[in-house]
Every structure is written in structure tokens, then in C-alpha cells.
Amino acid sequence: MVAAVRAGQSLHEVARQFDVSPATVFRWVQRARGQRLDRVDWSDRPCAPRHTQRTPADIEALVLETRQTLRQDSALGFYGAAAIREELARQQVLPLPALRTINRILERHGVLDGQHRIRRPPPPPGWYLPKLAARRVELDSWDAVEGLVIKGGTDIEVFNGVSLHGGLVASWPTSPTVTAPFVVQCLVAHWRAFGLPAYAQFDNDPTFHGPHIHPDVVGRVSRLCLSLGVVPVFVPPHETGFQAAIEGYNGSWQTRVWSRFTHANLLELTHHSDRHVGALRRYRAARLEAAPRRRPFPAGWELDLQAPLRGRLVYLRRTTGSGAVQVLGHSFAVDPHWVNRLVRVEVDFKAGRLRVYQLRRREPTKQPLLAEFSHRIPDREFHE
């Protein structure tokens, strides 16, 4: 695989040839980077020792039984690892486990008085959308940075974007504010140049979502996405993690562009921003090559804001204390046993259905259907 890549084939071509994922090819190319192929260490052994010795089950059971007995009957009231070992020694148990072994047995069975926080591995990026978590499709996250002022009083905002798997970035400074028509203009230009993702993710700002004061509102940005077959995803308010990629890039842009230079005007700021964006794209070229393919932008496409709604709209939400979820200005009773928990709500415009799926970071692959509702968006003229 590495030899094929070095001969000039792309990661995707080699992945198809060897029937592996582009990420696998990228990992081995990185392993061999800067080395002759006959000198690369190709071994991929686990870091754990080959042979481990597990305490016999009967000894583990005896340790737990002894702890329970000491806890209930000991006159001293001692039932820690040292007391357990002394009691096992008195009973002439062989082999006599060490203190550290006894502590590991107690911890493994969850019977230590001082409980440690269990640090579970984080879910994969994009875990809340199964195809995205499996790296079969790409997602673009978008956000606006507000509150920037150029010396002299010019208000500045910047519209930023980054793809989840490829790390493809984009930035458009503007003055005075980022508006929905400006967002549409930027998205069209970006997607014409680089292709369409499967998902476009936003927060719940009215610029992206549309007004919240009326029910069943689908804003200009969502209509753009739907017209191109891109699924808009709106993250839950006040939740951490879902916007980590774009928030990280927002901070990076402010550090490496906004705070690093003195900008006389918007034109100069845009110049510095474009230089940084171009350099960052070149720096991430290998990662971009290994990312899922993007769909080509359709030829002859024109935005029709009055066109009937087609496709899907996704909301990530947290249920209320009664197990209801609030989307599109309506409240839907989902499950009285699933309260204050995360859900994914999929609005299917063509079918007129609203489906609610359970989400758990601890079990990211299990996303059962909780409830399904009949709901159609009224067919009315679009006004902004």
C-alpha cells in the first residue's frame, strides 16, 4: 500500500485496490514516513504483555466472602485489604494473595468504600449520526464569531466552518454582522469549490435556524441545505461537545489571525484570514485526502426559497422533566421514562413524519426509536 502511494496513486485508489479504508492506508503511510520500506517497523503488536496471570476464581470469591464476614462480625471493624490478608493467612489459604492483588479484586468487583470515578472512553466523532461516526460521510460545522472591533470602531464578525473528518476550514470576515443571505452566499461558494457534505451543523441562532417566535419555521439557510440534499443539523442549546470542532477552530482563528496582526480595515483582515486558511488547508492535505468523499455540486442549480420542502432536518435535543421534546415550536411527548436525556429528532418532510431516537454517550451505537409522530409543515410562502 505504501509503495503504491509513493508511486503516485491516491489514498482512495489504494484503499479500493486493497479493500481497506482510506484511514488505514493513511496510518501505514504515516508509519513509513521518511523511511526506506525495508527499514520500517511494520509490527502492530498490542502493548499488553503476551501472558498474564489472573487470580483464580475461587481465591477471588474467598476474598469477597472474607471481606463480607469481617465487615459484619469483626470486633475491630477492620475489613480492608490488610485485614483480609491477615484473616486468609490465619486460615492458611494458599496461594496467599498480595495486598495489591486483594485491592485489585475489590476494585474489580466494585466493593471499595472509596469509589473512583469511572473514566469511560469518549464516543467517536459524530457519534450521534451513525453514518458519520462510521466515517462514511462528512459533516461541515458552521458558526459565527461576534464582538470583534477594528481600531477606529469598525464592528467585525467572521463566519467560520470546519469539516469533522477532513478538517477543511473556511473563514469569511464581514462587517457589521453575519446575516442569513451572507451565510447562504458563503456556503454556496464553499460547496461549489469543495463539494457537498452529507450534513451541515449549526447552533440555534436565528441567523442559521430562522425565527423562533413562530412554529414550523424553516429558515433560508436550512432551505439552501435541503435544496442541495444536505441535511441541516441543529445542536442542543447549552450542550458541550457537539460543537467542539468549530469552537476549536474559532479559538484558533482568533489566536492566529485576529490577535496576531494589526488590521487597518476589513480588507486587510480578510487578506490575513485567507492566507491562514490556505496554509491550514495545505497543512492538512493528507487528512483531507483520507476524509470521506464529498458529492459534486449540481450543475445548473439555483436556489428557490419557495420550493416545497424535501429531505430531512435533524435536531439534537434534551427532553424535558416530563419526557417531552420541543422542536419547530411544538412540544412532543416522547417517553415519560426518558427525562432530561439526549435525543435525535429527524423531521422527514416528504413522509410528514417526526422520528425521535434515543442517544447515550455511554452506548453510542445503540440509538433505538423512542417515538414517531405525524407532523407536516404547512405549505406556505417563505418570508424572512
Secondary structure by P-SEA (a helix, b strand, c coil): caaaaaacccaaaaaaaacccaaaaaaaaaaaccccccccccccccccccccccccaaaaaaaaaaaaaaacccccccccaaaaaaaaaaacccccccaaaaaaaaaaacccccccccccccccccccccccccccbbbbbbbbbcccccccbbbbbbbbbbbccccbbbbbbbcccccaaaaaaaaaaaaaabbbccbbbbcccccccccccccccccaaaaaaaaacbbbbbccccccccaaaaaaaaaaaaaacccccccccaaaaaaaaaaaaaaaaaaaaaaaaaccccccccccccccccccccbbbbbbccccccccccccccccccccccccbbbbbbbbccccbbbbbbbbccccccccccbbbbbbcccccccc
